[in-house]
Amino acid sequence: LALRNALRYFPPEIQKKLVLEFAEELRLYGHIYMYRFFPDIEMRAYPIKDYPCKTKSAAAIMLMIMNNLDPSVAQFPQELVTYGGNGQVFSNWAQFWLVMQYLSEMTEEQTLVMYSGHPLGLFPSHRYAPRLIITNGMVIPNYSTRDEYEKMFALGVTMYGQMTAGSYCYIGPQGIVHGTVLTVLNAGRRYLKAEDLSGKVFVTSGLGGMSGAQAKAAVIAGCVGIIAEVDEAALLKRYKQGWLMEISNNLDHCIARLRDARKNKIALSLGYHGNVVDLWERLVYELDTTGELLVDLGSDQTSCHNPFSGGYYPVQLGFEEAKQLLSTNPGKFRTMVQESLRRHVAAINRLADKGMFFWDYGNAFLLEAQRAGADVEKKGANKTEFRYPSYVQHIMGDIFSLGFGPFRWVCTSGDPQDLATADSIAMSVLEDSIRQGVSTSVKQQYHDNIRWIREAGRHSLVVGSQARILYSDQRGRVSIAMAINRAISEGRIKAPVVLSRDHHDVSGTDSPYRETSNIYDGSAFCADMAVQNFVGDAFRGATWVALHNGGGVGWGEVINGGFGLVLDGSTEAEERAKMMLSWDVSNGVARRCWSGNDYAYETICQAMKENVTLKVTLPQKVVDEDILEQAL
């Protein structure tokens, strides 16, 4: 069936030539990627003027697709994987060629429909409709299991789009650098009561697609970052890009450098080429032998959403040996991964008992550790809570409830000067908002983001397209969009700008172990918010929209969506931006308000004051808790 499905893309006269190749790919890799059709071109985001098109919206989408597959951006470009180990843009290379062909032909009266990587076709629509509608992994809930996914992926009928991989909105590891900076800064404020993180040590793992951001974020935050990575290629990639200051495969050297940087309060990013469990256990050894706790903050960014297919490598084996075992004996590999997770958590627990603060980074680490039998239980807690909090529960959740999230812009001219202009515009907008008056909590977020914009240019964060990320609220996003659109119309920015965001946002994702882990009214496992967001963005002006099963914490664990919105300097683009961006934030804030979050309550009430057409159902609090006990 997998072969028959793959051959549907080709006329009968060449099927006999292809079928043997495809059968071999299926045997070797468990999936038909159609490597024969891997493009013999330099894959990157070319200036928008270079794309053949009938509408600039289609050209902007082509640019974003090619950026997602750029080898300097993508984790495994030949397998069409952008990040996260298995987050794909398309399922095979035939789909890439078909989509680019359709986009080159598309008019403003058509919409391209995508079914899990497969271009269903161009369908008649109208100029105010999205040019592109994407769904990835939309499987009937009872069948949304890992085993069923493996089967359906092998058949070529579904795929895992992660978040911004399958929605064509990834901007390289910069996309998570900013969020990681904010997380580390706020972790320091919450756990260490420190505004200045110099001399503080942050230990974590992962230097691949998204996790590659951790090294740069540690230095921007001013701390000492020690990041373990088993894959030398990933380690060297970040080092050559300048995102990682030093690398070492020697734990003695790593500990010596840690001590020196800690003592002299030097900002450092050190990549340890080895398994993070070895690093954690060495830190326990140092504690036991010297009495010295060498780490202040800890987390993990292995791809634990996909632990048994290469997202997490067991400490008992070297990297190449583990890859071989995964291929020859996946059952034994799984057993070793779970044993490794138990050791991983045991070491973290020892250090945490002595004062180290650890959080789950939303990669399903604690969830998979629990399933492996590790000691992560939080007594008396609900099923979304563990011994350690997720970063959303303790840090980012309140930021989301204020309406702040990862807003992005991509300058399609490819000119760094356009990005510098857009950055300057964004900074001016935030500074103006502070002068006009905002609450104390919002002001702190604006100041953090102004600091980020100033630091971003200095730290050479652009990998791939000329893009920037900024955490902003509804007011900031709309104001920045309008100001950038005016700059395009006035010629200060030379070509259209694509607005987007991570799906990991205020409204974009229903994920009980991450984005909605601080929802305590029982609705954390409900996905109305993400689905409504996808639909609402579509008819309020988005150029394209996407809805995914999976992303971050894994298949079947989350529903999430995103959008792309092309600003071309027109009045119509401004109206689309105002309408769509307002909904894209207020939807999630209203849901978080209804669940009982006080920050969200204040934020949505302020939004209603500013827009009289916004009417949100507000929750009434149970003032007398005794009536509940009496009723029961």
C-alpha positions as semicolon CSV with decimal commas, in nm:
position;residue;x (nm);y (nm);z (nm)
1;L;0,000;0,000;0,000
2;A;0,288;0,238;0,077
3;L;0,436;0,172;-0,267
4;R;0,102;0,214;-0,441
5;N;0,046;0,541;-0,254
6;A;0,388;0,674;-0,354
7;L;0,347;0,580;-0,720
8;R;0,024;0,782;-0,743
9;Y;0,237;1,089;-0,809
10;F;0,387;0,944;-1,131
11;P;0,258;0,831;-1,473
12;P;0,257;0,456;-1,546
13;E;0,547;0,468;-1,792
14;I;0,800;0,550;-1,517
15;Q;0,646;0,362;-1,225
16;K;0,844;0,044;-1,300
17;K;1,168;0,240;-1,280
18;L;1,075;0,401;-0,949
19;V;0,913;0,114;-0,763
20;L;1,239;-0,069;-0,682
21;E;1,399;0,251;-0,548
22;F;1,095;0,326;-0,336
23;A;1,081;-0,031;-0,201
24;E;1,447;-0,004;-0,099
25;E;1,384;0,328;0,081
26;L;1,090;0,173;0,263
27;R;1,304;-0,121;0,375
28;L;1,595;0,094;0,486
29;Y;1,419;0,394;0,638
30;G;1,059;0,292;0,706
31;H;0,936;0,569;0,478
32;I;0,954;0,670;0,111
33;Y;1,129;1,008;0,090
34;M;1,189;0,992;-0,290
35;Y;1,555;1,097;-0,259
36;R;1,588;1,086;-0,639
37;F;1,394;1,411;-0,651
38;F;1,605;1,597;-0,394
39;P;1,652;1,940;-0,560
40;D;1,988;2,006;-0,722
41;I;1,985;2,373;-0,619
42;E;2,113;2,580;-0,331
43;M;1,819;2,557;-0,092
44;R;1,771;2,889;0,086
45;A;1,538;3,186;0,118
46;Y;1,598;3,382;-0,203
47;P;1,476;3,743;-0,234
48;I;1,104;3,744;-0,310
49;K;1,161;3,900;-0,654
50;D;1,342;3,583;-0,767
51;Y;1,036;3,357;-0,738
52;P;0,809;3,302;-1,041
53;C;0,457;3,392;-0,931
54;K;0,126;3,558;-1,013
55;T;0,078;3,689;-0,658
56;K;0,338;3,805;-0,407
57;S;0,163;3,603;-0,137
58;A;0,256;3,281;-0,320
59;A;0,616;3,398;-0,363
60;A;0,637;3,473;0,011
61;I;0,519;3,119;0,088
62;M;0,782;2,973;-0,148
63;L;1,050;3,176;0,031
64;M;0,936;3,046;0,370
65;I;0,928;2,684;0,248
66;M;1,282;2,704;0,111
67;N;1,404;2,863;0,433
68;N;1,263;2,569;0,629
69;L;1,468;2,334;0,408
70;D;1,790;2,540;0,405
71;P;2,073;2,311;0,532
72;S;2,194;2,588;0,764
73;V;1,846;2,597;0,918
74;A;1,703;2,246;0,883
75;Q;1,807;1,957;1,107
76;F;1,781;1,680;0,841
77;P;1,710;1,861;0,513
78;Q;1,725;1,552;0,289
79;E;1,442;1,397;0,491
80;L;1,255;1,731;0,480
81;V;1,292;1,758;0,860
82;T;1,330;2,113;0,988
83;Y;1,367;2,047;1,360
84;G;1,269;1,825;1,651
85;G;1,401;1,503;1,498
86;N;1,095;1,438;1,282
87;G;0,921;1,772;1,223
88;Q;0,871;1,779;0,846
89;V;0,784;2,037;0,585
90;F;0,656;1,770;0,345
91;S;0,646;1,391;0,355
92;N;0,841;1,340;0,030
93;W;1,017;1,536;-0,244
94;A;0,743;1,491;-0,504
95;Q;0,521;1,699;-0,277
96;F;0,783;1,975;-0,263
97;W;0,792;2,003;-0,644
98;L;0,415;1,993;-0,678
99;V;0,364;2,262;-0,414
100;M;0,621;2,494;-0,574
101;Q;0,453;2,441;-0,912
102;Y;0,108;2,519;-0,772
103;L;0,235;2,830;-0,594
104;S;0,399;2,959;-0,912
105;E;0,061;2,932;-1,090
106;M;-0,167;3,049;-0,808
107;T;-0,383;3,361;-0,846
108;E;-0,565;3,572;-0,587
109;E;-0,878;3,371;-0,673
110;Q;-0,737;3,035;-0,559
111;T;-0,644;2,857;-0,234
112;L;-0,394;2,572;-0,210
113;V;-0,511;2,292;0,021
114;M;-0,252;2,076;0,201
115;Y;-0,332;1,740;0,364
116;S;-0,035;1,634;0,584
117;G;0,227;1,726;0,326
118;H;0,012;1,630;0,026
119;P;-0,105;1,913;-0,202
120;L;-0,470;1,826;-0,265
121;G;-0,479;2,104;-0,524
122;L;-0,570;2,462;-0,604
123;F;-0,936;2,534;-0,536
124;P;-1,139;2,839;-0,641
125;S;-1,183;3,095;-0,362
126;H;-1,157;3,477;-0,339
127;R;-0,895;3,741;-0,270
128;Y;-0,988;3,782;0,096
129;A;-0,954;3,409;0,169
130;P;-0,624;3,251;0,276
131;R;-0,401;3,152;-0,015
132;L;-0,302;2,834;0,170
133;I;-0,471;2,604;0,422
134;I;-0,253;2,341;0,594
135;T;-0,350;2,052;0,818
136;N;-0,096;1,806;0,953
137;G;-0,163;1,482;1,140
138;M;-0,537;1,530;1,175
139;V;-0,607;1,174;1,292
140;I;-0,929;1,049;1,452
141;P;-0,858;1,077;1,831
142;N;-0,892;0,704;1,911
143;Y;-0,619;0,630;1,654
144;S;-0,382;0,913;1,742
145;T;-0,124;0,683;1,901
146;R;0,248;0,647;1,840
147;D;0,211;0,301;1,685
148;E;-0,064;0,416;1,449
149;Y;0,146;0,719;1,355
150;E;0,442;0,498;1,258
151;K;0,214;0,293;1,035
152;M;0,041;0,592;0,873
153;F;0,370;0,774;0,823
154;A;0,514;0,465;0,650
155;L;0,208;0,462;0,426
156;G;0,266;0,828;0,340
157;V;-0,082;0,936;0,449
158;T;0,007;1,155;0,747
159;M;0,310;1,336;0,885
160;Y;0,438;1,511;1,193
161;G;0,468;1,883;1,122
162;Q;0,601;1,974;1,467
163;M;0,494;2,337;1,494
164;T;0,657;2,580;1,251
165;A;0,813;2,305;1,035
166;G;0,485;2,200;0,875
167;S;0,343;2,554;0,872
168;Y;0,651;2,692;0,686
169;C;0,722;2,953;0,955
170;Y;1,047;2,837;1,116
171;I;1,316;3,106;1,145
172;G;1,605;2,896;1,272
173;P;1,704;2,856;1,637
174;Q;1,664;3,233;1,688
175;G;1,295;3,148;1,711
176;I;1,351;2,991;2,049
177;V;1,652;3,193;2,165
178;H;1,433;3,480;2,276
179;G;1,191;3,256;2,463
180;T;1,483;3,078;2,626
181;V;1,640;3,410;2,730
182;L;1,310;3,516;2,887
183;T;1,274;3,176;3,056
184;V;1,626;3,184;3,204
185;L;1,592;3,549;3,315
186;N;1,257;3,484;3,481
187;A;1,381;3,157;3,632
188;G;1,659;3,360;3,793
189;R;1,407;3,610;3,927
190;R;1,172;3,341;4,058
191;Y;1,408;3,075;4,189
192;L;1,729;3,263;4,270
193;K;1,580;3,607;4,346
194;A;1,844;3,746;4,110
195;E;1,823;4,005;3,833
196;D;2,192;3,950;3,751
197;L;2,277;3,592;3,651
198;S;2,653;3,636;3,619
199;G;2,828;3,347;3,792
200;K;2,510;3,135;3,792
201;V;2,530;2,796;3,618
202;F;2,262;2,658;3,386
203;V;2,295;2,292;3,280
204;T;2,084;2,139;3,004
205;S;2,105;1,923;2,692
206;G;2,043;1,949;2,320
207;L;2,208;2,155;2,046
208;G;1,993;2,041;1,753
209;G;1,712;2,229;1,579
210;M;1,525;2,416;1,850
211;S;1,754;2,324;2,138
212;G;2,050;2,487;1,961
213;A;1,920;2,816;2,097
214;Q;2,019;2,734;2,453
215;A;2,388;2,820;2,412
216;K;2,324;3,166;2,272
217;A;2,047;3,233;2,525
218;A;2,272;3,149;2,819
219;V;2,530;3,406;2,709
220;I;2,269;3,676;2,639
221;A;2,122;3,611;2,986
222;G;2,475;3,647;3,127
223;C;2,511;3,306;3,292
224;V;2,737;3,001;3,251
225;G;2,565;2,753;3,018
226;I;2,685;2,391;2,996
227;I;2,494;2,206;2,722
228;A;2,540;1,835;2,648
229;E;2,493;1,696;2,294
230;V;2,559;1,340;2,175
231;D;2,566;1,426;1,804
232;E;2,900;1,580;1,711
233;A;2,760;1,718;1,384
234;A;2,500;1,923;1,571
235;L;2,765;2,042;1,817
236;L;3,004;2,153;1,543
237;K;2,724;2,321;1,348
238;R;2,641;2,549;1,643
239;Y;3,010;2,612;1,711
240;K;3,082;2,714;1,350
241;Q;2,776;2,940;1,352
242;G;2,916;3,118;1,656
243;W;2,630;3,012;1,878
244;L;2,854;2,800;2,100
245;M;3,172;2,950;2,243
246;E;3,361;2,632;2,337
247;I;3,332;2,255;2,292
248;S;3,487;1,965;2,483
249;N;3,441;1,590;2,512
250;N;3,626;1,579;2,845
251;L;3,422;1,606;3,166
252;D;3,728;1,704;3,372
253;H;3,783;1,999;3,140
254;C;3,412;2,092;3,149
255;I;3,407;2,099;3,528
256;A;3,729;2,304;3,538
257;R;3,586;2,559;3,291
258;L;3,259;2,570;3,484
259;R;3,441;2,646;3,810
260;D;3,652;2,919;3,649
261;A;3,360;3,091;3,473
262;R;3,149;3,065;3,787
263;K;3,418;3,214;4,008
264;N;3,504;3,498;3,768
265;K;3,143;3,558;3,662
266;I;3,218;3,506;3,294
267;A;2,928;3,450;3,052
268;L;3,005;3,120;2,881
269;S;2,842;2,864;2,654
270;L;3,027;2,532;2,667
271;G;2,914;2,235;2,462
272;Y;2,990;1,896;2,614
273;H;3,017;1,627;2,346
274;G;2,865;1,340;2,538
275;N;2,551;1,219;2,710
276;V;2,381;1,460;2,948
277;V;2,328;1,179;3,201
278;D;2,707;1,151;3,236
279;L;2,722;1,527;3,294
280;W;2,448;1,521;3,560
281;E;2,609;1,222;3,735
282;R;2,947;1,398;3,734
283;L;2,786;1,700;3,904
284;V;2,647;1,462;4,167
285;Y;2,997;1,317;4,211
286;E;3,137;1,669;4,264
287;L;2,866;1,733;4,524
288;D;2,939;1,407;4,706
289;T;3,318;1,446;4,706
290;T;3,357;1,821;4,762
291;G;3,022;1,921;4,913
292;E;2,995;2,185;4,640
293;L;2,676;2,235;4,439
294;L;2,806;2,356;4,102
295;V;2,473;2,410;3,925
296;D;2,198;2,663;4,000
297;L;1,946;2,605;3,721
298;G;1,871;2,295;3,513
299;S;1,647;2,180;3,232
300;D;1,644;1,948;2,930
301;Q;1,578;1,986;2,559
302;T;1,633;1,638;2,420
303;S;1,356;1,546;2,173
304;C;1,168;1,344;2,434
305;H;0,847;1,379;2,236
306;N;1,009;1,112;2,016
307;P;1,227;0,918;2,265
308;F;1,237;0,578;2,099
309;S;1,312;0,690;1,744
310;G;1,626;0,895;1,800
311;G;1,497;1,184;2,010
312;Y;1,678;1,059;2,320
313;Y;1,993;0,846;2,329
314;P;2,067;0,612;2,624
315;V;2,373;0,682;2,835
316;Q;2,480;0,316;2,831
317;L;2,590;0,337;2,465
318;G;2,793;0,570;2,245
319;F;2,605;0,765;1,979
320;E;2,695;0,546;1,679
321;E;2,643;0,226;1,878
322;A;2,302;0,350;1,992
323;K;2,200;0,436;1,637
324;Q;2,292;0,086;1,527
325;L;2,087;-0,068;1,807
326;L;1,790;0,151;1,718
327;S;1,804;0,009;1,366
328;T;1,860;-0,357;1,460
329;N;1,676;-0,398;1,790
330;P;1,429;-0,116;1,862
331;G;1,279;-0,306;2,155
332;K;1,610;-0,323;2,339
333;F;1,678;0,042;2,247
334;R;1,348;0,138;2,410
335;T;1,435;-0,052;2,729
336;M;1,775;0,119;2,748
337;V;1,621;0,463;2,693
338;Q;1,386;0,409;2,986
339;E;1,672;0,290;3,207
340;S;1,869;0,599;3,105
341;L;1,575;0,825;3,190
342;R;1,558;0,675;3,539
343;R;1,930;0,747;3,593
344;H;1,883;1,094;3,442
345;V;1,610;1,183;3,690
346;A;1,789;1,025;3,989
347;A;2,088;1,256;3,936
348;I;1,866;1,562;3,894
349;N;1,678;1,472;4,213
350;R;2,001;1,453;4,415
351;L;2,107;1,800;4,300
352;A;1,759;1,948;4,340
353;D;1,746;1,823;4,698
354;K;2,052;2,040;4,764
355;G;1,908;2,356;4,608
356;M;1,936;2,331;4,229
357;F;1,617;2,443;4,051
358;F;1,498;2,229;3,759
359;W;1,211;2,278;3,517
360;D;1,067;2,076;3,230
361;Y;1,110;2,259;2,899
362;G;0,791;2,124;2,743
363;N;0,968;1,847;2,552
364;A;0,779;1,568;2,735
365;F;1,090;1,489;2,942
366;L;0,904;1,444;3,272
367;L;0,612;1,271;3,101
368;E;0,841;1,011;2,942
369;A;1,045;0,982;3,262
370;Q;0,725;0,906;3,452
371;R;0,629;0,642;3,194
372;A;0,978;0,493;3,241
373;G;0,923;0,462;3,615
374;A;1,147;0,752;3,726
375;D;1,078;0,929;4,054
376;V;0,900;1,241;3,926
377;E;0,569;1,210;4,108
378;K;0,421;1,509;4,288
379;K;0,202;1,378;4,567
380;G;-0,157;1,499;4,565
381;A;-0,118;1,671;4,226
382;N;-0,329;1,641;3,913
383;K;-0,209;1,445;3,612
384;T;-0,042;1,743;3,441
385;E;0,182;1,816;3,742
386;F;0,512;1,653;3,836
387;R;0,783;1,689;4,100
388;Y;0,924;1,973;3,890
389;P;0,717;2,240;3,714
390;S;0,701;2,292;3,343
391;Y;0,839;2,627;3,236
392;V;0,485;2,730;3,144
393;Q;0,348;2,657;3,491
394;H;0,607;2,868;3,673
395;I;0,739;3,112;3,413
396;M;0,581;3,150;3,069
397;G;0,220;3,084;3,171
398;D;0,176;3,426;3,331
399;I;0,352;3,585;3,034
400;F;0,098;3,419;2,802
401;S;-0,185;3,536;3,027
402;L;-0,064;3,894;2,984
403;G;-0,102;3,835;2,608
404;F;0,273;3,814;2,537
405;G;0,407;3,554;2,298
406;P;0,660;3,487;2,018
407;F;0,569;3,732;1,739
408;R;0,790;3,728;1,425
409;W;0,864;3,913;1,105
410;V;1,058;3,803;0,796
411;C;1,192;4,060;0,547
412;T;1,140;3,901;0,205
413;S;1,390;4,131;0,031
414;G;1,667;3,931;0,198
415;D;1,836;4,263;0,280
416;P;1,978;4,290;0,636
417;Q;1,912;4,664;0,623
418;D;1,538;4,599;0,596
419;L;1,559;4,384;0,907
420;A;1,750;4,657;1,090
421;T;1,477;4,905;0,992
422;A;1,201;4,671;1,112
423;D;1,388;4,611;1,440
424;S;1,421;4,984;1,497
425;I;1,050;5,032;1,427
426;A;0,956;4,760;1,676
427;M;1,177;4,910;1,947
428;S;1,026;5,256;1,892
429;V;0,673;5,113;1,917
430;L;0,747;4,948;2,253
431;E;0,915;5,261;2,389
432;D;0,613;5,470;2,283
433;S;0,379;5,223;2,455
434;I;0,574;5,256;2,782
435;R;0,552;5,637;2,761
436;Q;0,177;5,616;2,703
437;G;0,140;5,412;3,021
438;V;0,115;5,037;3,087
439;S;0,087;4,822;3,398
440;T;0,400;4,731;3,595
441;S;0,396;4,367;3,479
442;V;0,353;4,469;3,114
443;K;0,627;4,733;3,147
444;Q;0,875;4,467;3,266
445;Q;0,797;4,254;2,959
446;Y;0,841;4,554;2,728
447;H;1,177;4,637;2,889
448;D;1,293;4,274;2,851
449;N;1,197;4,286;2,484
450;I;1,365;4,619;2,418
451;R;1,681;4,470;2,572
452;W;1,637;4,168;2,345
453;I;1,611;4,377;2,026
454;R;1,924;4,571;2,122
455;E;2,115;4,247;2,192
456;A;1,982;4,060;1,886
457;G;2,179;4,254;1,625
458;R;2,500;4,231;1,829
459;H;2,476;3,853;1,869
460;S;2,436;3,765;1,496
461;L;2,117;3,566;1,550
462;V;2,005;3,546;1,188
463;V;2,035;3,196;1,041
464;G;1,856;3,167;0,708
465;S;1,596;3,430;0,626
466;Q;1,624;3,789;0,749
467;A;1,392;3,735;1,044
468;R;1,337;3,852;1,398
469;I;1,134;3,727;1,693
470;L;0,994;3,946;1,968
471;Y;0,763;3,859;2,256
472;S;0,477;4,106;2,236
473;D;0,119;4,149;2,348
474;Q;-0,187;4,235;2,136
475;R;-0,128;4,609;2,151
476;G;0,238;4,572;2,058
477;R;0,179;4,324;1,773
478;V;-0,088;4,535;1,607
479;S;0,114;4,857;1,645
480;I;0,434;4,697;1,513
481;A;0,248;4,547;1,215
482;M;0,091;4,881;1,123
483;A;0,422;5,064;1,155
484;I;0,607;4,807;0,940
485;N;0,329;4,819;0,680
486;R;0,363;5,200;0,662
487;A;0,740;5,164;0,621
488;I;0,681;4,934;0,321
489;S;0,436;5,179;0,161
490;E;0,686;5,463;0,212
491;G;0,974;5,261;0,065
492;R;1,179;5,249;0,387
493;I;1,145;4,869;0,370
494;K;1,197;4,752;0,012
495;A;0,973;4,442;-0,014
496;P;0,682;4,271;0,163
497;V;0,725;4,145;0,519
498;V;0,579;3,817;0,645
499;L;0,433;3,828;0,996
500;S;0,404;3,505;1,189
501;R;0,454;3,353;1,532
502;D;0,553;3,030;1,695
503;H;0,254;2,801;1,755
504;H;0,384;2,801;2,114
505;D;0,186;3,112;2,195
506;V;-0,102;3,266;2,388
507;S;-0,378;3,111;2,175
508;G;-0,209;2,880;1,926
509;T;-0,162;2,561;2,126
510;D;-0,364;2,333;2,351
511;S;-0,100;2,119;2,523
512;P;-0,173;1,997;2,878
513;Y;0,193;1,927;2,954
514;R;0,319;2,256;2,816
515;E;0,129;2,561;2,683
516;T;-0,190;2,494;2,880
517;S;-0,028;2,321;3,179
518;N;-0,128;2,616;3,399
519;I;-0,499;2,575;3,313
520;Y;-0,657;2,432;3,628
521;D;-1,032;2,426;3,556
522;G;-1,020;2,077;3,404
523;S;-1,003;2,198;3,042
524;A;-0,628;2,152;2,993
525;F;-0,697;1,846;2,773
526;C;-0,953;2,030;2,556
527;A;-0,846;2,168;2,216
528;D;-1,118;2,424;2,140
529;M;-0,878;2,719;2,169
530;A;-0,627;2,603;1,907
531;V;-0,896;2,495;1,660
532;Q;-1,094;2,817;1,703
533;N;-0,773;3,013;1,654
534;F;-0,699;2,839;1,323
535;V;-1,052;2,906;1,196
536;G;-1,065;3,263;1,326
537;D;-0,730;3,358;1,174
538;A;-0,844;3,216;0,838
539;F;-1,145;3,443;0,797
540;R;-0,992;3,750;0,963
541;G;-0,715;3,803;0,709
542;A;-0,431;3,550;0,738
543;T;-0,244;3,472;0,415
544;W;-0,209;3,113;0,529
545;V;-0,311;2,906;0,830
546;A;-0,205;2,568;0,970
547;L;-0,347;2,322;1,223
548;H;-0,136;2,033;1,358
549;N;-0,159;1,726;1,575
550;G;0,165;1,700;1,771
551;G;0,439;1,953;1,823
552;G;0,675;1,997;2,115
553;V;0,551;1,723;2,346
554;G;0,464;1,472;2,075
555;W;0,204;1,302;1,860
556;G;-0,139;1,277;2,018
557;E;-0,039;1,504;2,308
558;V;-0,121;1,845;2,159
559;I;-0,322;2,037;1,898
560;N;-0,159;2,354;1,770
561;G;-0,178;2,602;1,486
562;G;-0,009;2,899;1,326
563;F;-0,038;3,155;1,048
564;G;0,149;3,367;0,797
565;L;0,035;3,719;0,708
566;V;0,196;3,912;0,423
567;L;0,228;4,289;0,466
568;D;0,268;4,465;0,132
569;G;0,218;4,829;0,232
570;S;-0,149;4,838;0,130
571;T;-0,445;4,966;0,331
572;E;-0,599;4,620;0,297
573;A;-0,292;4,458;0,458
574;E;-0,318;4,700;0,751
575;E;-0,685;4,614;0,806
576;R;-0,612;4,242;0,787
577;A;-0,333;4,278;1,042
578;K;-0,545;4,475;1,290
579;M;-0,836;4,232;1,270
580;M;-0,640;3,906;1,268
581;L;-0,367;3,987;1,519
582;S;-0,621;4,114;1,772
583;W;-0,816;3,788;1,757
584;D;-0,497;3,580;1,753
585;V;-0,411;3,709;2,101
586;S;-0,746;3,783;2,266
587;N;-0,882;3,433;2,198
588;G;-0,623;3,275;2,427
589;V;-0,632;3,550;2,687
590;A;-1,013;3,512;2,713
591;R;-0,977;3,133;2,756
592;R;-0,710;3,178;3,024
593;C;-0,928;3,437;3,195
594;W;-1,224;3,194;3,201
595;S;-1,000;2,929;3,358
596;G;-0,934;3,163;3,650
597;N;-0,602;3,337;3,573
598;D;-0,594;3,684;3,731
599;Y;-0,342;3,829;3,483
600;A;-0,560;3,718;3,193
601;Y;-0,868;3,869;3,362
602;E;-0,697;4,208;3,389
603;T;-0,562;4,184;3,033
604;I;-0,893;4,098;2,867
605;C;-1,078;4,366;3,067
606;Q;-0,827;4,623;2,941
607;A;-0,877;4,495;2,584
608;M;-1,255;4,536;2,618
609;K;-1,206;4,896;2,733
610;E;-0,998;4,967;2,423
611;N;-1,240;4,797;2,181
612;V;-1,612;4,833;2,253
613;T;-1,698;4,559;2,001
614;L;-1,512;4,301;2,215
615;K;-1,745;4,136;2,469
616;V;-1,598;3,847;2,668
617;T;-1,777;3,625;2,921
618;L;-1,601;3,687;3,253
619;P;-1,587;3,426;3,532
620;Q;-1,750;3,480;3,871
621;K;-1,546;3,356;4,165
622;V;-1,683;3,128;4,433
623;V;-1,639;3,357;4,732
624;D;-1,759;3,116;4,999
625;E;-1,573;2,785;4,957
626;D;-1,783;2,632;5,235
627;I;-2,087;2,605;5,008
628;L;-1,900;2,350;4,794
629;E;-1,827;2,128;5,093
630;Q;-2,185;2,161;5,215
631;A;-2,323;2,065;4,874
632;L;-2,103;1,755;4,862
